[in-house]
Amino acid sequence: MNESYVRFVDTTRLLQDRLMHVSRLAAIGEMAAGLAHELNQPLAAVANYAQACERLLGVAQPDVEEVRDALRQITEQAVRAGDIISRLRGLTRAPESSREVCDVNALIRELADLLESDARAHNSRCRIELADGLAPLRLDRAQIQQVILALVRNALEALQGRPCSAREVVVSTVREPDGDVLIEVSDNGPGISAEIAPRLFEPFCTTKTAGTGLGLASSRTIARAHRGTLDYRPGDPGACFMLRLPAAGPS
């Protein structure tokens, strides 16, 4: 094989990996408000329980059991904050294209706190509906989570024109007749215009004033790299994006 062609392929693959990483970091950056809210809750609880300990120990005869309970609560909340940071580190880590056999439902559950906090930051709801009996999938966990995060973020932004009480995003899994798994992200927003729909997955196609237009293009590239597909269909109302992934074959 021509050496220059090999260098071209390697360079193209490196640039593609970097693009995916930048796209994932952009999605995390956009979720910053929700993440800050999620971290502030356990940190505020730690501060409150610490102040309670100080008050309890300041009396003439402190109730040792009450102090112990407050200290246990501090430990639990600190562990909770650490778990949030650990999940965030996993999402922002540079891609290594390592694939493993995964339970896709467990992969989505790992994102539940982040998705719910982002939905709250947008005055919306995010509901997760996971089907039973799904086949295991061979995935790059971080890349598939990147796709789900990007799709949910797009859906939340599409809901901003609706009343707060009516805004909802649903993340669901479905077992296909052939054993493949379908991950759907749907919303009840205004949907995609007929003018934009044919170009949705083209690079730099965006309806956001500050968007890069790379999220859906990168997501479809990830889907294809997993021998899957990423498609769109109109909802009733809203929009639905469908990530189809093949079941893991015998090793």
PELIN-V764264 format. One line per field, one symbol per residue. burial: 1 if it has 16 or more other C-alpha atoms within 10 Angstrom, else 0. Layout:
BEGIN
burial=???
END
This chain:
BEGIN
burial=00000000000000001001111111110011011001100100110011011001000000000010011011001101100100000011011000001101100100110111111111111111010001111111111111111111111101100000001111111110001111111111111100000001100011000000111111111110010111010110011111111111000
END
